[in-house]
Amino acid sequence: MIACASKAKAVACAKLAVRRPTTRHAIEKNVSMRTWIIRLWLCSALCSTVVVESSAGPASDKRQTPQVLALRRTEPAVVDIDTERTSRDRDAAFEGGVGRKVNGMGTGIIIDERGYIVTNQHVIADTTSQRVTLHDGSIYNAYIVSYDRTHDLAVIKIDPTRPLAVIPIGTSSDVMKGESVLAIGNPFGYEHSATMGIVSALLRDVEVNEHQSYKNLLQTDASINPGNSGGPLVNLDGEVIGINVAIRAGAQRIGFAIPIDDARVYIAKLLDIRKLNDTFHGLNAHDVKTPEHRKLVVDAAESNSPAAAAGFLPGDVVTQVGSLPIVDRADFERGLLGYAAGAPIDIVVKRNQESVKLTMQLAKVAGTQTASTAKATAPVVRPRLVNDDASGDKFWKILGMRLKKAHPSLLERCRTRYNGGMEVLAVRADSPAAKHGIVKGDVLVGLHEWETIKPEDVTYVLNQSKFAAGPEPLKFYVVRGPEVLYGNLRFASPKSENPRR
C-alpha cells in the first residue's frame, strides 16, 4: 500500500509538470525530475516495507536456544534480596549511638507458592530488615523463618498477594563435569542477571575462613559475584542443581555452589513442622536421589505417633500430601506446613506398585516451646524465685554470660511478644554460650521451658539437678533484632551447635 500511494502521488506531480513551459529543455528537465522522484519514492516504499516485515513475528528457532528456554523456565522463581544491618563500631557503642546502616544484597529461590524462599545464611546474617523483589518487579518485606549456619542456608518468607512460581528442582546426582549451566542472581545489585558457564569440577571442599567451610561443592566458571549468593545454578533442562554460595577471592570465574541434593536435606530440617508449627508427624523417611529415581522412602513410623496411626509402613514411597506432589523430605515438611493439630491430611503412598491413600492428623508438640515466631506466644511455666547474691558469677562460670534485665525496647523488633528477658552484656571465649552462637547484645528470653525475665529465673533453671550435673543439654531461646533463635547448650561436650530460628 505504501508503494501504491507513492505512485499515485508521482502521477499527480507529472500532470502538473506538463502544464509548465513546453520547451525541449524544460520537458527533458521535467521528465528527468519525474523519474528521479519516482525512483526515490519507490526506494523509500520498498525500504519501509522491508523494515516492517523484519520487525514482525516471533524470534527464529535459532535464537530459542536451550539457555533461553532454561532461563525462561526458572527466572520467575528467582528473587533479589536487599538487606540492612546496623554496624556498631567501637566509638558508636561507647557513645551510646545506634551505629550506621549498612546495605547488603543477595539472591533467593522460591520453594513454596506461599512465599517460602531459600537463600544463604550469610546473606541475612545479623540483618535488621530484608526486602525481596520478585521477577515481575513487585517488592515485599521478608522475615527470617530459620537458618543453618554450619551449612550456610536459610529460609525467609514473604506474604504474597497471589500464589508464586516455584523453582523446578533437579538433582545433583547426575551432574556432569563440563555441562553447561546458568547462574541467576543479583550481582552488585544488577537485578535478575544471568551468566553462563560450565561445571568446572565436582566434590570440591572449600575453606572460606576459620569459621566457615564447605564440603562437596560444585565448581563453575559461570560468573558469580557479590549478590549472587543464594541464587540458583541451573542446568539446560531449566532445573536448579545447586545454590551459589562462594567465589575464590582474587580469582576469575571460580565459583562454587551447594549441590541441590545436599541442600534439600538441610532445607527439610529448616522447614521441620516441629519447629515452625509446634506440631509433629513421627514419620522417619529418607531421600533417594539417583539419575533414575527421586523419591521419599519410609523407614518407620514412631510408636504412638500420627504417622503410625495413619498406617505408614516401611518401604512406602510418599508421592503426595494434599495436592502437593512429593519428591523428598523437604517437600513433605512444606506440604504439612499450615495444618493445625487434629486436621485430617490426605496422603498418597505407593505400596507394592499400588497407590494407597492414607489420612493423617498431626499432633501438638508438648512439654517445650519452639522458637517459631508464630507460636512463641504460647503459655510458659513461670519458675519460683530463688534469691542468689552470687548469681552473676554463676552465670559467668556455668554459661559464660554476663546478664542484666533487658530494656523492653530490645524486644520491640521481634515479631512475637515476650514478657521480658535478660540482655547479654558479655560472652566468655570458649564458654558454652560462645560455642553455641550466643553473642553480646542477644536477649535471653527462655531456658528449657521457662521464661528468663529476672536473674532469679536463670538461677532457678541452673539449680535443676538434670542441668547442674551437665550431661543433659539445656535448650535456650534468644532474641536478636527481629529474630527468635534457639539452640542447645551442652556443658559436657565441646561440640558446637549454633542457634537457629
Protein Blocks (a to p, Z undefined) as FASTA:
>chain_A
ZZmmmmmmmmmmmmmmmmmccbfklmmmmmmmmmmmmmmmmmmmmmmmmmmmmmgccddf
klmcfklmmmmmmmmmpccdddddddddfklmmnopnbjadddddddddfbfnlpacddf
klmgoiabdcdddfkopacddddfbdcfklopacdddddfbdcdddddddfklccehiac
ddddjeehiahiacddddfbghiacdfblmbccehiacdfbdcdehjgopacddfkopaf
bdcfbdcehiahiacdddfklmmmmmmmmmomklmnopaehiacdddddfkbccdddfbd
cehiaklmnopaehiacfbghjbccfblmlmmmmmgopaghiacdddddeehiacddddd
ddddehiacfbfklmmpccddddddddfklmmmmmmmnopacddddfklmmmpmbdcfbd
cddfbdcehiaklmnopaehiacfbghjbccfbfklmmmmmmpmklmnomaccdddddeh
jbccdddddfkbcbdcdddZZ
